[in-house]
Amino acid sequence: MLKQRLLECGFEDGEALDAYVKLIEASQFQSKELYRTAVHHIIPRCYFKLKKNIIDNSDANLVNLTHLDHLKAHYYLALAAQESKLKSKLISAFYLLLDAP
């Protein structure tokens, strides 16, 4: 179901998308831990912004990821994005995460 949602949003089927889905599914029950996890939008915020839609902040679109997994998530999404604007936004988010304290 998650993979289908991502495909409908314009992500390309392949190894990167499979790795992303696996990462998200493995983290579904990760609890929030101060300084250890970050909240991640499964369907990225930049997707909604580019489509001029309201960002989905529902629990169904949020997951807690360790900081390393959060980096991996953005990396996989950037690799799987087909639209160049979306890919660019995801790459930017990846680098911002690398720079975060």
C-alpha positions as CSV (number, residue, x, y, z in Angstrom):
1,M,0.0,0.0,0.0
2,L,2.8,2.5,0.9
3,K,4.7,1.6,-2.3
4,Q,1.6,2.2,-4.4
5,R,1.0,5.6,-2.8
6,L,4.6,6.6,-3.6
7,L,4.3,5.4,-7.2
8,E,1.1,7.5,-7.5
9,C,3.1,10.5,-6.3
10,G,5.6,10.1,-9.1
11,F,8.4,8.1,-7.5
12,E,10.1,5.5,-9.7
13,D,9.8,1.8,-9.0
14,G,13.2,0.3,-8.3
15,E,15.8,-0.6,-5.7
16,A,15.8,2.9,-4.1
17,L,12.0,3.0,-3.6
18,D,12.1,-0.6,-2.2
19,A,14.8,0.4,0.2
20,Y,12.8,3.4,1.3
21,V,9.6,1.4,1.8
22,K,11.5,-1.2,3.8
23,L,13.1,1.5,6.0
24,I,9.7,3.2,6.7
25,E,8.0,-0.1,7.4
26,A,10.8,-1.1,9.8
27,S,10.4,2.2,11.7
28,Q,6.6,2.4,11.9
29,F,6.6,1.7,15.7
30,Q,9.7,3.7,16.5
31,S,8.9,5.9,19.4
32,K,10.0,9.5,19.6
33,E,13.3,9.9,21.6
34,L,14.8,13.3,22.3
35,Y,18.1,13.8,20.5
36,R,17.9,10.4,18.9
37,T,15.0,10.5,16.5
38,A,13.4,12.9,14.0
39,V,9.9,13.1,12.6
40,H,9.8,12.3,8.9
41,H,7.0,12.9,6.4
42,I,6.6,9.6,4.5
43,I,5.2,11.4,1.5
44,P,7.6,14.4,1.6
45,R,6.4,17.9,2.4
46,C,8.1,19.2,-0.8
47,Y,5.9,16.9,-2.9
48,F,2.8,18.7,-1.4
49,K,4.3,22.1,-1.9
50,L,5.2,21.5,-5.5
51,K,1.7,20.2,-6.2
52,K,0.3,23.3,-4.3
53,N,-1.6,20.9,-1.9
54,I,-1.9,21.1,1.9
55,I,0.9,19.2,3.6
56,D,-0.3,15.9,5.1
57,N,0.7,16.1,8.7
58,S,-1.5,13.2,9.7
59,D,-0.1,10.3,11.8
60,A,-0.5,8.1,8.7
61,N,2.1,10.2,7.0
62,L,4.6,10.7,9.9
63,V,7.2,8.3,11.2
64,N,10.0,8.7,13.8
65,L,13.4,7.8,12.3
66,T,16.8,7.8,13.9
67,H,18.9,10.6,12.5
68,L,20.9,8.1,10.3
69,D,17.7,6.6,9.0
70,H,16.3,10.0,8.3
71,L,19.3,10.7,6.1
72,K,18.9,7.4,4.3
73,A,15.2,8.1,3.8
74,H,15.9,11.4,2.0
75,Y,18.7,9.8,0.0
76,Y,16.4,6.9,-1.2
77,L,13.6,9.4,-2.0
78,A,16.0,11.6,-4.1
79,L,17.1,8.5,-6.0
80,A,13.5,7.4,-6.7
81,A,12.1,10.8,-7.6
82,Q,11.3,11.2,-11.3
83,E,10.4,14.8,-11.5
84,S,13.5,17.0,-11.5
85,K,12.0,19.7,-9.2
86,L,11.1,17.1,-6.6
87,K,14.5,15.4,-6.9
88,S,16.2,18.8,-6.4
89,K,14.1,19.6,-3.3
90,L,14.9,16.2,-1.8
91,I,18.6,16.5,-2.5
92,S,18.6,19.9,-0.8
93,A,16.8,18.5,2.2
94,F,19.4,15.7,2.4
95,Y,22.2,18.3,2.5
96,L,20.4,20.3,5.1
97,L,20.1,17.3,7.3
98,L,23.8,16.6,6.9
99,D,24.5,20.2,8.1
100,A,22.1,20.0,11.1
101,P,23.5,20.1,14.6
